[in-house]
Amino acid sequence: MPAYASRNLRMHFIKLKILHTFGFGTSRRNTMPVMLQALNVGSNLSAVNMFNYKIGCMKQFLFLTTIFLTTTTFGQITDNKASYVTGDTENSRETDTTFRVIYADKDKLNQRPAYFINGQFVMNQNINPNNIANIEIHKADTLIDNKLFHGQIYIKTKEGYTPKLISLTELKNKYTNLEGKSVIFMIDNDIVNEDYDKYMVDENHLLTIIVDKIQNTKERVDLGLIKLLTKTEDNIKDRNRIIIRGTDLSMNK
């Protein structure tokens, strides 16, 4: 038998064997005679050659079966991963759009510590962190002007730096035309709910003072609004960015 005929015969046998094993559209009745015929075609070969021929067929059959099973398993794993990623992507697109009404918890807001800068009570911490040398925290509660503070924080500034502490009331009278008028203070977009006479800020840490009004005739509201912006990195960037309004182009400096 020619060499190429022997190779073709082996391949034909392997294909039939795989089809028979996994049942891909071929019945046992049709495939078995063909496989037996394929094995008997080489009967004129020597016993040794026939034995080697069968061993070679079995090796190829095992090799192809392994590839087939590996490919099937890999395909299943890939499919599972794909569906898992798709599920996560769909869930990540789901956002909470439920309408809610939230009341600020004043009790939690009032549970704040007392701040001291270089020994002076300031009620809060409004100083550039780069100018702080040391911070000490005491857990003991303290009562100052009939107001209970939960804990005490002592801030010491770096040597050579002296903060210019000023109360919000003094700041209003010094920098605005709202003296004697009821106002609301905001510092970096946070409303100040404290005694303006005792709430201290460091003038050196202030970047901008914005004076506005809150007026509503129907509600009988007429208040001044003073917004303080400190020298944070974000505020400085916003201060120096280019602002385009209509056809005008201006640079804040």
C-alpha positions as CSV (number, residue, x, y, z in Angstrom):
1,M,0.0,0.0,0.0
2,P,1.4,3.5,-0.9
3,A,2.4,5.7,1.9
4,Y,-0.1,8.4,1.0
5,A,-2.9,5.8,0.9
6,S,-1.9,4.6,4.4
7,R,-2.0,8.2,5.8
8,N,-5.4,8.9,4.2
9,L,-6.8,5.6,5.6
10,R,-5.6,6.5,9.1
11,M,-7.2,9.9,9.0
12,H,-10.4,8.5,7.7
13,F,-10.5,6.0,10.5
14,I,-9.8,8.7,13.1
15,K,-12.6,10.9,11.8
16,L,-15.1,8.0,11.8
17,K,-14.0,7.0,15.3
18,I,-14.6,10.5,16.7
19,L,-18.0,10.7,15.0
20,H,-19.0,7.4,16.4
21,T,-17.7,8.2,19.9
22,F,-19.5,11.6,20.2
23,G,-22.6,10.6,18.1
24,F,-22.3,13.4,15.5
25,G,-25.0,12.3,13.1
26,T,-23.6,8.8,12.4
27,S,-25.1,5.6,13.9
28,R,-23.2,2.8,15.3
29,R,-24.6,0.5,12.6
30,N,-23.1,2.7,9.8
31,T,-19.8,3.5,11.3
32,M,-18.6,0.2,12.7
33,P,-18.4,-1.7,9.4
34,V,-16.5,1.1,7.9
35,M,-14.1,1.2,10.7
36,L,-13.6,-2.6,10.6
37,Q,-13.1,-2.4,6.9
38,A,-10.5,0.3,7.4
39,L,-8.7,-1.9,9.8
40,N,-8.9,-4.9,7.6
41,V,-7.7,-3.2,4.4
42,G,-4.2,-3.4,5.7
43,S,-4.5,-7.2,6.2
44,N,-1.8,-7.9,3.6
45,L,0.6,-5.9,5.7
46,S,2.9,-7.7,8.2
47,A,1.7,-8.2,11.7
48,V,4.3,-5.8,13.0
49,N,3.2,-3.0,10.6
50,M,-0.4,-3.6,11.4
51,F,0.3,-3.3,15.1
52,N,2.3,-0.1,14.6
53,Y,-0.5,1.2,12.4
54,K,-3.2,0.6,15.1
55,I,-1.0,2.1,17.8
56,G,-0.5,5.2,15.6
57,C,-4.2,5.5,15.0
58,M,-5.0,5.3,18.7
59,K,-2.4,8.0,19.5
60,Q,-3.9,10.3,17.0
61,F,-7.4,9.5,18.2
62,L,-6.4,10.4,21.8
63,F,-4.6,13.6,20.7
64,L,-7.6,14.8,18.7
65,T,-10.0,13.9,21.5
66,T,-7.9,15.9,24.0
67,I,-7.9,18.9,21.7
68,F,-11.7,18.6,21.2
69,L,-12.4,18.4,24.9
70,T,-10.0,21.3,25.7
71,T,-11.6,23.5,23.1
72,T,-15.1,22.7,24.4
73,T,-14.1,23.4,28.0
74,F,-12.3,26.7,27.0
75,G,-15.4,27.7,25.1
76,Q,-17.6,27.2,28.1
77,I,-15.3,29.1,30.4
78,T,-15.1,32.0,27.9
79,D,-18.8,32.1,27.6
80,N,-19.2,32.1,31.4
81,K,-16.8,35.0,31.7
82,A,-18.4,36.9,29.0
83,S,-21.9,36.6,30.5
84,Y,-20.4,37.6,33.9
85,V,-18.9,40.8,32.6
86,T,-22.1,41.6,30.8
87,G,-24.0,41.2,34.0
88,D,-21.7,43.5,35.9
89,T,-21.9,46.1,33.2
90,E,-25.6,46.1,33.2
91,N,-25.7,46.4,37.0
92,S,-23.3,49.3,37.0
93,R,-25.6,51.2,34.7
94,E,-28.4,51.0,37.3
95,T,-28.4,54.2,39.4
96,D,-30.6,55.1,42.3
97,T,-33.1,57.8,41.0
98,T,-35.5,57.5,43.9
99,F,-36.8,60.8,45.2
100,R,-35.8,61.4,48.8
101,V,-36.2,64.1,51.4
102,I,-33.3,64.2,53.9
103,Y,-33.3,66.3,57.1
104,A,-29.9,67.3,58.4
105,D,-29.2,65.8,61.8
106,K,-28.4,68.8,64.0
107,D,-27.6,66.6,67.0
108,K,-24.7,65.0,65.1
109,L,-23.6,68.4,63.7
110,N,-23.4,69.7,67.2
111,Q,-21.3,66.8,68.5
112,R,-18.1,68.5,67.5
113,P,-14.8,69.1,69.4
114,A,-13.5,72.5,70.6
115,Y,-10.6,73.8,68.6
116,F,-7.7,75.8,70.1
117,I,-5.1,77.6,68.0
118,N,-2.0,78.5,69.9
119,G,-4.1,78.3,73.1
120,Q,-7.0,80.5,71.8
121,F,-10.4,79.0,71.5
122,V,-11.6,79.4,67.9
123,M,-14.6,76.9,67.8
124,N,-13.4,75.5,64.5
125,Q,-10.3,74.8,62.4
126,N,-9.8,77.3,59.6
127,I,-6.1,77.5,59.1
128,N,-3.8,76.4,56.3
129,P,-2.7,72.8,57.1
130,N,0.8,73.7,55.8
131,N,1.2,76.1,58.7
132,I,0.4,73.6,61.4
133,A,3.4,72.2,63.4
134,N,1.6,70.0,65.9
135,I,-1.9,68.7,66.8
136,E,-2.9,67.3,70.2
137,I,-6.2,65.6,70.8
138,H,-7.9,65.3,74.2
139,K,-11.0,63.0,74.4
140,A,-12.4,64.7,77.5
141,D,-15.6,66.8,76.9
142,T,-15.5,70.4,77.8
143,L,-18.1,73.1,78.5
144,I,-17.4,76.6,77.0
145,D,-20.0,79.4,77.3
146,N,-22.7,76.9,78.3
147,K,-22.0,74.9,75.1
148,L,-20.8,71.3,75.3
149,F,-18.0,70.2,73.1
150,H,-17.1,66.6,72.6
151,G,-13.3,66.5,72.8
152,Q,-10.6,69.1,72.4
153,I,-8.1,69.7,69.6
154,Y,-5.1,71.9,70.3
155,I,-3.3,73.2,67.2
156,K,0.1,74.7,67.3
157,T,1.4,76.7,64.3
158,K,4.9,76.6,62.9
159,E,7.5,78.8,64.4
160,G,7.5,82.2,62.6
161,Y,3.8,82.0,61.5
162,T,1.2,84.1,63.3
163,P,-2.4,83.6,62.3
164,K,-4.6,86.6,61.9
165,L,-7.7,85.4,63.7
166,I,-10.9,87.4,63.2
167,S,-14.5,86.6,64.1
168,L,-17.1,86.4,61.4
169,T,-18.9,89.4,62.9
170,E,-15.7,91.5,62.7
171,L,-15.1,90.3,59.2
172,K,-18.6,91.3,58.1
173,N,-18.1,94.8,59.5
174,K,-14.6,95.1,58.1
175,Y,-15.0,94.0,54.5
176,T,-18.7,94.4,53.6
177,N,-21.5,97.0,53.7
178,L,-23.8,94.6,55.6
179,E,-23.0,96.0,59.1
180,G,-26.1,95.7,61.3
181,K,-27.9,93.5,58.7
182,S,-28.8,89.8,59.3
183,V,-26.6,87.6,57.3
184,I,-25.7,84.0,56.5
185,F,-22.1,82.9,56.3
186,M,-20.9,80.1,54.1
187,I,-17.3,78.8,54.1
188,D,-16.3,76.8,51.0
189,N,-20.0,76.1,50.4
190,D,-20.7,74.9,53.9
191,I,-23.3,77.0,55.9
192,V,-22.0,78.1,59.3
193,N,-24.4,77.3,62.1
194,E,-22.5,78.8,65.0
195,D,-22.2,82.1,66.9
196,Y,-20.6,84.5,64.5
197,D,-19.1,86.5,67.4
198,K,-17.0,83.5,68.5
199,Y,-16.5,81.7,65.2
200,M,-12.9,82.6,64.2
201,V,-11.1,82.4,60.8
202,D,-7.6,83.1,59.8
203,E,-7.5,86.1,57.4
204,N,-4.2,84.8,56.0
205,H,-6.1,81.7,54.7
206,L,-8.9,83.6,53.0
207,L,-8.9,83.9,49.2
208,T,-12.2,85.5,48.3
209,I,-15.2,87.1,49.9
210,I,-18.4,87.1,47.9
211,V,-21.2,89.3,49.1
212,D,-24.8,88.5,47.9
213,K,-28.4,88.7,49.1
214,I,-31.2,86.3,49.7
215,Q,-34.5,88.1,49.0
216,N,-38.0,86.8,48.7
217,T,-40.8,89.3,49.2
218,K,-43.6,86.7,49.4
219,E,-41.7,84.7,52.1
220,R,-40.6,88.0,53.7
221,V,-37.0,87.0,53.5
222,D,-34.3,89.6,53.2
223,L,-30.8,88.4,54.3
224,G,-27.3,89.1,53.4
225,L,-25.2,86.2,52.1
226,I,-21.4,86.2,52.7
227,K,-19.4,83.4,51.0
228,L,-15.9,82.9,52.1
229,L,-13.5,80.9,49.9
230,T,-10.3,79.7,51.5
231,K,-6.9,79.1,49.8
232,T,-7.5,75.5,48.9
233,E,-6.0,74.0,45.8
234,D,-9.4,73.8,44.0
235,N,-10.4,77.3,44.9
236,I,-7.1,78.7,43.6
237,K,-7.5,76.8,40.3
238,D,-11.1,78.1,39.9
239,R,-9.8,81.6,40.7
240,N,-7.3,81.6,37.9
241,R,-9.2,79.8,35.2
242,I,-10.4,81.4,32.1
243,I,-14.1,82.2,32.2
244,I,-16.1,82.7,29.0
245,R,-19.4,84.6,29.4
246,G,-21.3,85.3,26.2
247,T,-19.0,87.0,23.8
248,D,-16.7,88.3,26.6
249,L,-13.5,86.6,27.5
250,S,-12.0,87.5,30.8
251,M,-9.2,86.1,33.0
252,N,-9.7,86.1,36.8
253,K,-6.5,87.1,38.5
